[in-house]
Amino acid sequence: MTWLISDEARKHRAFREVWVAYLLGGLYLLLGLYTEISEQNYSVLYDAQQKWNFVQQNIYSYGATLTAFLLAVGLPRLVCCEREYRTDDLVGTAALGRLCTWRAKTAFTVLYCAVVVFIIGAASLLVNGGAFGFEGALSSVAGFLFLGALYFAGFILIVAALTRRTALSLFLCGGSYLLFFAYSAVGPQLPELLRVPIDALYRFGFGGYLLQGSYSWVFPYLWSDVWKPVLLGIGMILLEFFLFWRIWRRKAKA
């Protein structure tokens, strides 16, 4: 299993668009950190705990968007490459070839999400901690970005398995996130008849989990109940990976 995951990682590194995404993502992360620090975190009006609260609250300003960008660019071709390179028939030659390949792609997806979120979190921790100290950092900055990343990743895998086209999958997934992002900014201004169904889709979908809105809507500010949206998110992620397997197997037989 380990060598299969390593093989998926080698495929990922071979995609040219991935390296372009890394370069643009790194620049965007630096810009986000610089903007965050220059706006408020150095202010003498707040203590360290309050500053770390600002870091957590503003993570959507660059963390969620950067995560969504790297996932939308890095994952679709991982699912579509066998079809696009006409090597999909080779996967089915082994008795458990399709199942093992699905497991490897799923495991790599989880690891990829973990690495992306870790790098963003570590960069924010180091930069902000170097500015005003690390007191209170762990208690405030331990967010839910990883759960949102897995939720969005599952959506990407499903779309890529259905379309079997990298460019189309990237467009659909990236566009979906941008729509959710736009709604998070202008949603309250929409007419109620339109806002209510879109808001439910946003709150219970990957958009709300990536942008942290799902944790303060159904159970507003009651952190003792935070396990409820977390449990819902985990259930949806497991459902997505199951649907990915069903679609992957059916498309492979087609």
ChimeraX commands (.cxc) that place a marker at each C-alpha (Angstrom):
marker #1 position 0.00,0.00,0.00 radius 0.5
marker #1 position 2.83,2.39,0.84 radius 0.5
marker #1 position 4.42,2.06,-2.58 radius 0.5
marker #1 position 1.05,2.72,-4.23 radius 0.5
marker #1 position 0.70,5.97,-2.29 radius 0.5
marker #1 position 4.27,6.86,-3.27 radius 0.5
marker #1 position 3.34,6.21,-6.89 radius 0.5
marker #1 position 0.40,8.61,-6.61 radius 0.5
marker #1 position 2.75,11.19,-5.09 radius 0.5
marker #1 position 5.14,10.81,-8.04 radius 0.5
marker #1 position 2.26,11.33,-10.45 radius 0.5
marker #1 position 1.24,14.44,-8.55 radius 0.5
marker #1 position 4.74,15.89,-8.71 radius 0.5
marker #1 position 4.84,15.24,-12.46 radius 0.5
marker #1 position 1.89,17.52,-13.18 radius 0.5
marker #1 position 3.12,20.91,-14.40 radius 0.5
marker #1 position 0.08,22.81,-13.16 radius 0.5
marker #1 position 0.84,21.63,-9.63 radius 0.5
marker #1 position 4.19,23.44,-9.55 radius 0.5
marker #1 position 2.58,26.59,-10.93 radius 0.5
marker #1 position -0.03,26.31,-8.16 radius 0.5
marker #1 position 2.73,25.91,-5.55 radius 0.5
marker #1 position 4.46,29.06,-6.77 radius 0.5
marker #1 position 1.30,31.14,-6.88 radius 0.5
marker #1 position 0.13,29.68,-3.58 radius 0.5
marker #1 position 3.39,30.58,-1.86 radius 0.5
marker #1 position 3.14,34.17,-3.06 radius 0.5
marker #1 position -0.49,34.36,-1.95 radius 0.5
marker #1 position 0.41,32.99,1.49 radius 0.5
marker #1 position 3.15,35.58,1.93 radius 0.5
marker #1 position 0.74,38.32,0.87 radius 0.5
marker #1 position -1.93,37.05,3.27 radius 0.5
marker #1 position 0.47,36.90,6.21 radius 0.5
marker #1 position 1.86,40.35,5.46 radius 0.5
marker #1 position -1.63,41.84,5.20 radius 0.5
marker #1 position -2.77,40.18,8.41 radius 0.5
marker #1 position 0.21,41.37,10.42 radius 0.5
marker #1 position 0.24,44.90,9.03 radius 0.5
marker #1 position -3.46,45.42,9.76 radius 0.5
marker #1 position -3.84,44.44,13.39 radius 0.5
marker #1 position -1.59,41.89,15.00 radius 0.5
marker #1 position 1.17,44.29,15.97 radius 0.5
marker #1 position -1.22,46.73,17.61 radius 0.5
marker #1 position -0.41,47.53,21.24 radius 0.5
marker #1 position -4.12,47.81,21.96 radius 0.5
marker #1 position -4.51,44.01,22.21 radius 0.5
marker #1 position -2.83,41.39,24.34 radius 0.5
marker #1 position -1.33,38.22,22.87 radius 0.5
marker #1 position -4.48,36.15,23.41 radius 0.5
marker #1 position -6.64,38.66,21.55 radius 0.5
marker #1 position -4.14,38.81,18.71 radius 0.5
marker #1 position -4.24,35.04,18.33 radius 0.5
marker #1 position -8.02,35.27,18.28 radius 0.5
marker #1 position -7.71,37.64,15.34 radius 0.5
marker #1 position -5.44,35.15,13.59 radius 0.5
marker #1 position -8.05,32.43,14.02 radius 0.5
marker #1 position -10.96,34.64,12.96 radius 0.5
marker #1 position -9.18,35.87,9.82 radius 0.5
marker #1 position -7.99,32.51,8.60 radius 0.5
marker #1 position -10.64,32.57,5.88 radius 0.5
marker #1 position -8.98,35.64,4.38 radius 0.5
marker #1 position -6.13,33.56,3.00 radius 0.5
marker #1 position -6.09,30.06,4.55 radius 0.5
marker #1 position -9.36,28.75,3.19 radius 0.5
marker #1 position -8.90,30.26,-0.27 radius 0.5
marker #1 position -5.32,29.05,-0.54 radius 0.5
marker #1 position -6.32,25.56,0.58 radius 0.5
marker #1 position -9.18,25.44,-1.92 radius 0.5
marker #1 position -6.88,26.65,-4.70 radius 0.5
marker #1 position -4.21,24.02,-4.06 radius 0.5
marker #1 position -6.79,21.24,-3.80 radius 0.5
marker #1 position -8.71,22.30,-6.91 radius 0.5
marker #1 position -5.51,22.39,-8.97 radius 0.5
marker #1 position -3.69,19.43,-7.43 radius 0.5
marker #1 position -6.33,16.72,-7.16 radius 0.5
marker #1 position -8.41,16.48,-10.38 radius 0.5
marker #1 position -5.63,15.16,-12.63 radius 0.5
marker #1 position -4.78,12.58,-9.98 radius 0.5
marker #1 position -8.17,11.00,-10.67 radius 0.5
marker #1 position -8.27,11.67,-14.42 radius 0.5
marker #1 position -4.69,10.83,-15.38 radius 0.5
marker #1 position -5.27,7.13,-16.13 radius 0.5
marker #1 position -8.13,7.99,-18.46 radius 0.5
marker #1 position -6.36,10.91,-20.12 radius 0.5
marker #1 position -3.11,8.97,-20.57 radius 0.5
marker #1 position -5.03,5.86,-21.70 radius 0.5
marker #1 position -3.59,3.65,-18.99 radius 0.5
marker #1 position -6.87,2.94,-17.22 radius 0.5
marker #1 position -7.12,-0.57,-18.71 radius 0.5
marker #1 position -3.87,-1.51,-16.99 radius 0.5
marker #1 position -5.39,-0.76,-13.59 radius 0.5
marker #1 position -7.97,-3.50,-14.08 radius 0.5
marker #1 position -5.52,-6.21,-15.04 radius 0.5
marker #1 position -4.80,-7.10,-11.41 radius 0.5
marker #1 position -7.46,-8.82,-9.32 radius 0.5
marker #1 position -7.72,-5.95,-6.85 radius 0.5
marker #1 position -6.16,-3.31,-9.06 radius 0.5
marker #1 position -9.06,-0.87,-9.02 radius 0.5
marker #1 position -9.64,-1.21,-5.29 radius 0.5
marker #1 position -5.95,-0.73,-4.47 radius 0.5
marker #1 position -5.72,2.27,-6.78 radius 0.5
marker #1 position -8.79,3.84,-5.17 radius 0.5
marker #1 position -7.29,3.29,-1.71 radius 0.5
marker #1 position -4.00,4.84,-2.79 radius 0.5
marker #1 position -5.68,7.90,-4.30 radius 0.5
marker #1 position -7.87,8.34,-1.23 radius 0.5
marker #1 position -4.93,7.98,1.17 radius 0.5
marker #1 position -2.83,10.42,-0.84 radius 0.5
marker #1 position -5.71,12.89,-0.84 radius 0.5
marker #1 position -5.92,12.78,2.96 radius 0.5
marker #1 position -2.15,13.22,3.28 radius 0.5
marker #1 position -2.15,16.05,0.76 radius 0.5
marker #1 position -4.87,17.89,2.69 radius 0.5
marker #1 position -2.93,17.39,5.93 radius 0.5
marker #1 position 0.30,18.76,4.43 radius 0.5
marker #1 position -1.41,21.80,2.89 radius 0.5
marker #1 position -3.19,22.72,6.12 radius 0.5
marker #1 position -0.07,22.06,8.21 radius 0.5
marker #1 position 2.09,24.35,6.06 radius 0.5
marker #1 position -0.46,27.16,6.17 radius 0.5
marker #1 position -0.94,26.78,9.93 radius 0.5
marker #1 position 2.78,26.48,10.65 radius 0.5
marker #1 position 3.57,29.56,8.57 radius 0.5
marker #1 position 0.93,31.58,10.39 radius 0.5
marker #1 position 2.13,30.28,13.76 radius 0.5
marker #1 position 5.78,31.09,13.13 radius 0.5
marker #1 position 5.25,34.51,11.57 radius 0.5
marker #1 position 2.71,35.73,14.10 radius 0.5
marker #1 position 4.48,34.07,17.03 radius 0.5
marker #1 position 7.70,35.76,16.06 radius 0.5
marker #1 position 5.88,39.08,16.12 radius 0.5
marker #1 position 4.08,38.94,19.45 radius 0.5
marker #1 position 4.98,35.67,21.15 radius 0.5
marker #1 position 3.47,32.21,21.29 radius 0.5
marker #1 position 1.44,32.57,24.47 radius 0.5
marker #1 position -2.09,31.34,23.82 radius 0.5
marker #1 position -1.27,30.27,20.27 radius 0.5
marker #1 position -2.24,26.61,20.46 radius 0.5
marker #1 position -5.51,27.22,22.24 radius 0.5
marker #1 position -6.70,29.78,19.70 radius 0.5
marker #1 position -5.31,28.75,16.35 radius 0.5
marker #1 position -6.30,25.07,16.42 radius 0.5
marker #1 position -9.07,25.52,13.82 radius 0.5
marker #1 position -11.18,23.30,11.61 radius 0.5
marker #1 position -9.52,23.97,8.27 radius 0.5
marker #1 position -8.44,20.35,7.88 radius 0.5
marker #1 position -12.04,19.14,8.12 radius 0.5
marker #1 position -13.10,21.65,5.49 radius 0.5
marker #1 position -10.20,20.64,3.28 radius 0.5
marker #1 position -11.23,16.97,3.40 radius 0.5
marker #1 position -14.83,17.93,2.68 radius 0.5
marker #1 position -13.81,19.92,-0.40 radius 0.5
marker #1 position -11.34,17.22,-1.48 radius 0.5
marker #1 position -14.10,14.61,-1.43 radius 0.5
marker #1 position -16.21,16.86,-3.65 radius 0.5
marker #1 position -13.30,17.24,-6.07 radius 0.5
marker #1 position -12.75,13.48,-6.27 radius 0.5
marker #1 position -16.41,12.90,-7.09 radius 0.5
marker #1 position -16.50,15.59,-9.78 radius 0.5
marker #1 position -13.25,14.34,-11.33 radius 0.5
marker #1 position -14.49,10.74,-11.33 radius 0.5
marker #1 position -17.71,11.83,-13.05 radius 0.5
marker #1 position -16.21,14.13,-15.68 radius 0.5
marker #1 position -12.89,12.29,-16.19 radius 0.5
marker #1 position -11.51,15.55,-17.53 radius 0.5
marker #1 position -8.96,17.56,-15.57 radius 0.5
marker #1 position -9.71,21.01,-16.97 radius 0.5
marker #1 position -13.47,20.62,-16.61 radius 0.5
marker #1 position -13.12,19.33,-13.05 radius 0.5
marker #1 position -10.83,22.21,-12.11 radius 0.5
marker #1 position -13.30,24.71,-13.56 radius 0.5
marker #1 position -16.33,23.19,-11.80 radius 0.5
marker #1 position -14.64,22.77,-8.41 radius 0.5
marker #1 position -12.86,26.10,-8.43 radius 0.5
marker #1 position -16.02,27.84,-9.59 radius 0.5
marker #1 position -18.06,26.17,-6.85 radius 0.5
marker #1 position -15.71,27.45,-4.16 radius 0.5
marker #1 position -15.71,30.97,-5.63 radius 0.5
marker #1 position -19.51,30.99,-5.55 radius 0.5
marker #1 position -19.50,29.98,-1.87 radius 0.5
marker #1 position -16.82,32.57,-1.14 radius 0.5
marker #1 position -18.86,35.26,-2.86 radius 0.5
marker #1 position -21.94,34.21,-0.91 radius 0.5
marker #1 position -20.05,34.49,2.38 radius 0.5
marker #1 position -19.43,38.15,1.53 radius 0.5
marker #1 position -22.76,39.24,0.05 radius 0.5
marker #1 position -25.19,36.56,1.26 radius 0.5
marker #1 position -27.05,38.72,3.82 radius 0.5
marker #1 position -27.88,41.21,1.06 radius 0.5
marker #1 position -29.75,38.67,-1.05 radius 0.5
marker #1 position -33.58,38.43,-1.01 radius 0.5
marker #1 position -34.78,36.00,1.64 radius 0.5
marker #1 position -36.45,33.71,-0.90 radius 0.5
marker #1 position -33.09,33.21,-2.58 radius 0.5
marker #1 position -30.91,33.44,0.49 radius 0.5
marker #1 position -32.49,30.68,2.59 radius 0.5
marker #1 position -31.81,27.70,0.26 radius 0.5
marker #1 position -28.36,28.98,-0.72 radius 0.5
marker #1 position -27.51,29.57,2.93 radius 0.5
marker #1 position -28.45,26.00,3.83 radius 0.5
marker #1 position -26.30,24.69,0.97 radius 0.5
marker #1 position -23.43,26.88,2.12 radius 0.5
marker #1 position -23.65,26.01,5.80 radius 0.5
marker #1 position -23.97,22.27,5.33 radius 0.5
marker #1 position -21.64,22.08,2.32 radius 0.5
marker #1 position -17.88,22.32,2.02 radius 0.5
marker #1 position -18.01,26.11,1.66 radius 0.5
marker #1 position -19.18,26.68,5.21 radius 0.5
marker #1 position -16.65,24.22,6.61 radius 0.5
marker #1 position -13.76,25.77,4.70 radius 0.5
marker #1 position -14.75,29.34,5.59 radius 0.5
marker #1 position -15.59,28.41,9.21 radius 0.5
marker #1 position -19.23,29.50,8.91 radius 0.5
marker #1 position -20.70,26.09,9.68 radius 0.5
marker #1 position -19.51,26.18,13.30 radius 0.5
marker #1 position -21.40,29.31,14.34 radius 0.5
marker #1 position -24.77,28.97,12.64 radius 0.5
marker #1 position -26.82,26.01,13.86 radius 0.5
marker #1 position -25.03,26.05,17.21 radius 0.5
marker #1 position -24.02,29.72,17.54 radius 0.5
marker #1 position -21.12,30.33,19.88 radius 0.5
marker #1 position -21.89,27.23,21.96 radius 0.5
marker #1 position -18.51,25.51,21.88 radius 0.5
marker #1 position -19.87,22.69,24.02 radius 0.5
marker #1 position -21.97,21.75,20.96 radius 0.5
marker #1 position -19.19,22.07,18.41 radius 0.5
marker #1 position -19.04,18.28,18.12 radius 0.5
marker #1 position -22.35,18.37,16.24 radius 0.5
marker #1 position -21.15,20.17,13.08 radius 0.5
marker #1 position -17.85,18.27,13.36 radius 0.5
marker #1 position -19.71,14.95,13.42 radius 0.5
marker #1 position -21.84,16.05,10.48 radius 0.5
marker #1 position -18.74,17.02,8.53 radius 0.5
marker #1 position -17.04,13.68,9.21 radius 0.5
marker #1 position -20.16,11.84,8.09 radius 0.5
marker #1 position -20.33,13.82,4.85 radius 0.5
marker #1 position -16.66,13.19,4.15 radius 0.5
marker #1 position -17.08,9.44,4.61 radius 0.5
marker #1 position -20.12,9.56,2.32 radius 0.5
marker #1 position -18.12,11.42,-0.31 radius 0.5
marker #1 position -15.29,8.88,-0.29 radius 0.5
marker #1 position -17.84,6.06,-0.54 radius 0.5
marker #1 position -19.52,7.75,-3.52 radius 0.5
marker #1 position -16.10,8.28,-5.07 radius 0.5
marker #1 position -15.45,4.55,-4.85 radius 0.5
marker #1 position -18.81,3.67,-6.38 radius 0.5
marker #1 position -18.36,6.13,-9.25 radius 0.5
marker #1 position -14.71,5.12,-9.75 radius 0.5
marker #1 position -15.61,1.45,-10.02 radius 0.5
marker #1 position -18.60,2.00,-12.30 radius 0.5
marker #1 position -16.74,4.35,-14.64 radius 0.5
marker #1 position -13.82,1.94,-14.81 radius 0.5
marker #1 position -16.14,-0.83,-16.02 radius 0.5
marker #1 position -17.72,1.42,-18.67 radius 0.5
marker link #1:1,2 radius 0.2
marker link #1:2,3 radius 0.2
marker link #1:3,4 radius 0.2
marker link #1:4,5 radius 0.2
marker link #1:5,6 radius 0.2
marker link #1:6,7 radius 0.2
marker link #1:7,8 radius 0.2
marker link #1:8,9 radius 0.2
marker link #1:9,10 radius 0.2
marker link #1:10,11 radius 0.2
marker link #1:11,12 radius 0.2
marker link #1:12,13 radius 0.2
marker link #1:13,14 radius 0.2
marker link #1:14,15 radius 0.2
marker link #1:15,16 radius 0.2
marker link #1:16,17 radius 0.2
marker link #1:17,18 radius 0.2
marker link #1:18,19 radius 0.2
marker link #1:19,20 radius 0.2
marker link #1:20,21 radius 0.2
marker link #1:21,22 radius 0.2
marker link #1:22,23 radius 0.2
marker link #1:23,24 radius 0.2
marker link #1:24,25 radius 0.2
marker link #1:25,26 radius 0.2
marker link #1:26,27 radius 0.2
marker link #1:27,28 radius 0.2
marker link #1:28,29 radius 0.2
marker link #1:29,30 radius 0.2
marker link #1:30,31 radius 0.2
marker link #1:31,32 radius 0.2
marker link #1:32,33 radius 0.2
marker link #1:33,34 radius 0.2
marker link #1:34,35 radius 0.2
marker link #1:35,36 radius 0.2
marker link #1:36,37 radius 0.2
marker link #1:37,38 radius 0.2
marker link #1:38,39 radius 0.2
marker link #1:39,40 radius 0.2
marker link #1:40,41 radius 0.2
marker link #1:41,42 radius 0.2
marker link #1:42,43 radius 0.2
marker link #1:43,44 radius 0.2
marker link #1:44,45 radius 0.2
marker link #1:45,46 radius 0.2
marker link #1:46,47 radius 0.2
marker link #1:47,48 radius 0.2
marker link #1:48,49 radius 0.2
marker link #1:49,50 radius 0.2
marker link #1:50,51 radius 0.2
marker link #1:51,52 radius 0.2
marker link #1:52,53 radius 0.2
marker link #1:53,54 radius 0.2
marker link #1:54,55 radius 0.2
marker link #1:55,56 radius 0.2
marker link #1:56,57 radius 0.2
marker link #1:57,58 radius 0.2
marker link #1:58,59 radius 0.2
marker link #1:59,60 radius 0.2
marker link #1:60,61 radius 0.2
marker link #1:61,62 radius 0.2
marker link #1:62,63 radius 0.2
marker link #1:63,64 radius 0.2
marker link #1:64,65 radius 0.2
marker link #1:65,66 radius 0.2
marker link #1:66,67 radius 0.2
marker link #1:67,68 radius 0.2
marker link #1:68,69 radius 0.2
marker link #1:69,70 radius 0.2
marker link #1:70,71 radius 0.2
marker link #1:71,72 radius 0.2
marker link #1:72,73 radius 0.2
marker link #1:73,74 radius 0.2
marker link #1:74,75 radius 0.2
marker link #1:75,76 radius 0.2
marker link #1:76,77 radius 0.2
marker link #1:77,78 radius 0.2
marker link #1:78,79 radius 0.2
marker link #1:79,80 radius 0.2
marker link #1:80,81 radius 0.2
marker link #1:81,82 radius 0.2
marker link #1:82,83 radius 0.2
marker link #1:83,84 radius 0.2
marker link #1:84,85 radius 0.2
marker link #1:85,86 radius 0.2
marker link #1:86,87 radius 0.2
marker link #1:87,88 radius 0.2
marker link #1:88,89 radius 0.2
marker link #1:89,90 radius 0.2
marker link #1:90,91 radius 0.2
marker link #1:91,92 radius 0.2
marker link #1:92,93 radius 0.2
marker link #1:93,94 radius 0.2
marker link #1:94,95 radius 0.2
marker link #1:95,96 radius 0.2
marker link #1:96,97 radius 0.2
marker link #1:97,98 radius 0.2
marker link #1:98,99 radius 0.2
marker link #1:99,100 radius 0.2
marker link #1:100,101 radius 0.2
marker link #1:101,102 radius 0.2
marker link #1:102,103 radius 0.2
marker link #1:103,104 radius 0.2
marker link #1:104,105 radius 0.2
marker link #1:105,106 radius 0.2
marker link #1:106,107 radius 0.2
marker link #1:107,108 radius 0.2
marker link #1:108,109 radius 0.2
marker link #1:109,110 radius 0.2
marker link #1:110,111 radius 0.2
marker link #1:111,112 radius 0.2
marker link #1:112,113 radius 0.2
marker link #1:113,114 radius 0.2
marker link #1:114,115 radius 0.2
marker link #1:115,116 radius 0.2
marker link #1:116,117 radius 0.2
marker link #1:117,118 radius 0.2
marker link #1:118,119 radius 0.2
marker link #1:119,120 radius 0.2
marker link #1:120,121 radius 0.2
marker link #1:121,122 radius 0.2
marker link #1:122,123 radius 0.2
marker link #1:123,124 radius 0.2
marker link #1:124,125 radius 0.2
marker link #1:125,126 radius 0.2
marker link #1:126,127 radius 0.2
marker link #1:127,128 radius 0.2
marker link #1:128,129 radius 0.2
marker link #1:129,130 radius 0.2
marker link #1:130,131 radius 0.2
marker link #1:131,132 radius 0.2
marker link #1:132,133 radius 0.2
marker link #1:133,134 radius 0.2
marker link #1:134,135 radius 0.2
marker link #1:135,136 radius 0.2
marker link #1:136,137 radius 0.2
marker link #1:137,138 radius 0.2
marker link #1:138,139 radius 0.2
marker link #1:139,140 radius 0.2
marker link #1:140,141 radius 0.2
marker link #1:141,142 radius 0.2
marker link #1:142,143 radius 0.2
marker link #1:143,144 radius 0.2
marker link #1:144,145 radius 0.2
marker link #1:145,146 radius 0.2
marker link #1:146,147 radius 0.2
marker link #1:147,148 radius 0.2
marker link #1:148,149 radius 0.2
marker link #1:149,150 radius 0.2
marker link #1:150,151 radius 0.2
marker link #1:151,152 radius 0.2
marker link #1:152,153 radius 0.2
marker link #1:153,154 radius 0.2
marker link #1:154,155 radius 0.2
marker link #1:155,156 radius 0.2
marker link #1:156,157 radius 0.2
marker link #1:157,158 radius 0.2
marker link #1:158,159 radius 0.2
marker link #1:159,160 radius 0.2
marker link #1:160,161 radius 0.2
marker link #1:161,162 radius 0.2
marker link #1:162,163 radius 0.2
marker link #1:163,164 radius 0.2
marker link #1:164,165 radius 0.2
marker link #1:165,166 radius 0.2
marker link #1:166,167 radius 0.2
marker link #1:167,168 radius 0.2
marker link #1:168,169 radius 0.2
marker link #1:169,170 radius 0.2
marker link #1:170,171 radius 0.2
marker link #1:171,172 radius 0.2
marker link #1:172,173 radius 0.2
marker link #1:173,174 radius 0.2
marker link #1:174,175 radius 0.2
marker link #1:175,176 radius 0.2
marker link #1:176,177 radius 0.2
marker link #1:177,178 radius 0.2
marker link #1:178,179 radius 0.2
marker link #1:179,180 radius 0.2
marker link #1:180,181 radius 0.2
marker link #1:181,182 radius 0.2
marker link #1:182,183 radius 0.2
marker link #1:183,184 radius 0.2
marker link #1:184,185 radius 0.2
marker link #1:185,186 radius 0.2
marker link #1:186,187 radius 0.2
marker link #1:187,188 radius 0.2
marker link #1:188,189 radius 0.2
marker link #1:189,190 radius 0.2
marker link #1:190,191 radius 0.2
marker link #1:191,192 radius 0.2
marker link #1:192,193 radius 0.2
marker link #1:193,194 radius 0.2
marker link #1:194,195 radius 0.2
marker link #1:195,196 radius 0.2
marker link #1:196,197 radius 0.2
marker link #1:197,198 radius 0.2
marker link #1:198,199 radius 0.2
marker link #1:199,200 radius 0.2
marker link #1:200,201 radius 0.2
marker link #1:201,202 radius 0.2
marker link #1:202,203 radius 0.2
marker link #1:203,204 radius 0.2
marker link #1:204,205 radius 0.2
marker link #1:205,206 radius 0.2
marker link #1:206,207 radius 0.2
marker link #1:207,208 radius 0.2
marker link #1:208,209 radius 0.2
marker link #1:209,210 radius 0.2
marker link #1:210,211 radius 0.2
marker link #1:211,212 radius 0.2
marker link #1:212,213 radius 0.2
marker link #1:213,214 radius 0.2
marker link #1:214,215 radius 0.2
marker link #1:215,216 radius 0.2
marker link #1:216,217 radius 0.2
marker link #1:217,218 radius 0.2
marker link #1:218,219 radius 0.2
marker link #1:219,220 radius 0.2
marker link #1:220,221 radius 0.2
marker link #1:221,222 radius 0.2
marker link #1:222,223 radius 0.2
marker link #1:223,224 radius 0.2
marker link #1:224,225 radius 0.2
marker link #1:225,226 radius 0.2
marker link #1:226,227 radius 0.2
marker link #1:227,228 radius 0.2
marker link #1:228,229 radius 0.2
marker link #1:229,230 radius 0.2
marker link #1:230,231 radius 0.2
marker link #1:231,232 radius 0.2
marker link #1:232,233 radius 0.2
marker link #1:233,234 radius 0.2
marker link #1:234,235 radius 0.2
marker link #1:235,236 radius 0.2
marker link #1:236,237 radius 0.2
marker link #1:237,238 radius 0.2
marker link #1:238,239 radius 0.2
marker link #1:239,240 radius 0.2
marker link #1:240,241 radius 0.2
marker link #1:241,242 radius 0.2
marker link #1:242,243 radius 0.2
marker link #1:243,244 radius 0.2
marker link #1:244,245 radius 0.2
marker link #1:245,246 radius 0.2
marker link #1:246,247 radius 0.2
marker link #1:247,248 radius 0.2
marker link #1:248,249 radius 0.2
marker link #1:249,250 radius 0.2
marker link #1:250,251 radius 0.2
marker link #1:251,252 radius 0.2
marker link #1:252,253 radius 0.2
marker link #1:253,254 radius 0.2
view
